[in-house]
Amino acid sequence: MHNKDLGNWGEDKAVDYLKKNGYKIICRNFNSYYGEIDIIAKYNRELVFFEVKTRRNISYGMPIESVNYYKQKHLYSTAEYYLYKNKISNVPIRFDIIEIYLINHKVKINHVKDVLCKYN
């Protein structure tokens, strides 16, 4: 499986996981000038923006470590554009990261909630 295929596979696994845990998927792969948000979902009254990172091993570090300051800033700006474009306001939002590990044909999912800071 190539990296792009692995990423798509991981996003599919993340969507399955989210649906099983009560999230309603609103959008996948939302693109803007600033970047892309892998998954946008609703949970209770919150709008949640997800970055999904899939890895076969951790030799290059943990998946969450790849979501550095610049990636976070792009995610936040993309989310702001999504809210503007869809005329959404006064809705609580948060940013989560889902780490998908595929090691020795076993899948492990780690959901890290509320990970990004505000950039003003």
C-alpha distance (Angstrom), angle and dihedral (degrees) to the residues before:
residue distance angle dihedral
M1 . . .
H2 3.82 . .
N3 3.81 121.9 .
K4 3.83 94.7 -100.2
D5 3.81 91.0 48.5
L6 3.81 90.3 46.3
G7 3.81 90.2 51.2
N8 3.81 92.5 50.2
W9 3.80 90.7 46.5
G10 3.82 89.7 50.6
E11 3.79 92.1 50.4
D12 3.81 89.8 51.4
K13 3.82 89.6 52.0
A14 3.81 89.7 48.4
V15 3.82 91.6 51.8
D16 3.82 90.7 50.4
Y17 3.81 90.0 49.3
L18 3.81 92.9 48.1
K19 3.81 93.9 48.7
K20 3.82 90.6 49.9
N21 3.81 88.4 52.5
G22 3.80 97.0 51.9
Y23 3.81 102.1 -93.8
K24 3.80 119.9 139.0
I25 3.80 110.8 -141.9
I26 3.80 110.4 -132.6
C27 3.80 102.2 171.9
R28 3.80 142.6 -6.3
N29 3.78 127.2 -150.0
F30 3.79 98.1 3.3
N31 3.82 107.7 -170.5
S32 3.75 131.4 -160.6
Y33 3.76 137.4 157.4
Y34 3.81 87.8 -85.7
G35 3.78 97.9 52.9
E36 3.78 142.7 -85.1
I37 3.77 136.3 -56.6
D38 3.79 111.8 -151.4
I39 3.80 98.8 -151.2
I40 3.79 135.1 4.9
A41 3.79 115.7 -165.8
K42 3.76 141.5 166.3
Y43 3.78 121.8 -126.5
N44 3.78 116.0 -178.3
R45 3.83 101.3 -47.0
E46 3.81 95.5 -27.6
L47 3.78 126.6 101.0
V48 3.80 109.4 -142.6
F49 3.80 126.0 -160.9
F50 3.81 113.9 -156.9
E51 3.78 133.0 -157.8
V52 3.80 110.6 -164.8
K53 3.80 120.4 -156.4
T54 3.80 120.2 -174.0
R55 3.79 123.9 -167.9
R56 3.80 137.4 178.6
N57 3.80 91.5 -158.8
I58 3.78 139.8 -5.0
S59 3.78 98.8 -121.2
Y60 3.82 89.2 118.0
G61 3.79 93.7 43.7
M62 3.77 136.5 -87.4
P63 3.81 116.4 -43.2
I64 3.81 92.9 -117.8
E65 3.82 89.7 58.6
S66 3.80 90.0 67.1
V67 3.81 90.3 64.2
N68 3.79 93.4 83.8
Y69 3.81 129.9 170.0
Y70 3.82 93.6 -80.4
K71 3.81 93.8 47.8
Q72 3.80 89.8 48.5
K73 3.79 91.1 50.3
H74 3.83 90.7 51.2
L75 3.81 91.1 48.2
Y76 3.78 91.6 51.0
S77 3.82 92.9 47.9
T78 3.81 91.1 47.6
A79 3.80 90.3 50.4
E80 3.80 91.0 49.8
Y81 3.81 89.0 52.6
Y82 3.82 91.0 48.4
L83 3.81 90.5 52.8
Y84 3.81 91.8 46.7
K85 3.82 94.3 46.2
N86 3.80 92.1 49.1
K87 3.83 94.6 41.7
I88 3.81 92.0 -121.7
S89 3.78 118.5 158.5
N90 3.78 139.4 153.8
V91 3.80 91.7 30.9
P92 3.80 121.0 127.4
I93 3.80 111.1 -116.7
R94 3.77 136.1 -172.5
F95 3.78 139.3 178.9
D96 3.79 121.1 -129.0
I97 3.78 134.1 -179.2
I98 3.77 122.8 -145.6
E99 3.78 115.6 -159.1
I100 3.80 115.3 -159.0
Y101 3.79 117.5 -165.9
L102 3.80 121.1 -166.3
I103 3.78 104.2 -174.5
N104 3.81 122.8 158.2
H105 3.83 89.9 -11.9
K106 3.82 91.0 -57.9
V107 3.78 122.1 119.7
K108 3.79 122.5 -143.1
I109 3.80 122.8 -179.3
N110 3.80 123.7 -159.4
H111 3.82 116.6 -172.5
V112 3.81 112.9 -161.4
K113 3.80 111.5 -168.9
D114 3.80 131.0 -150.9
V115 3.79 98.6 3.3
L116 3.79 107.4 152.6
C117 3.77 131.1 80.2
K118 3.79 125.2 -143.3
Y119 3.79 117.0 -95.2
N120 3.77 114.3 -153.5
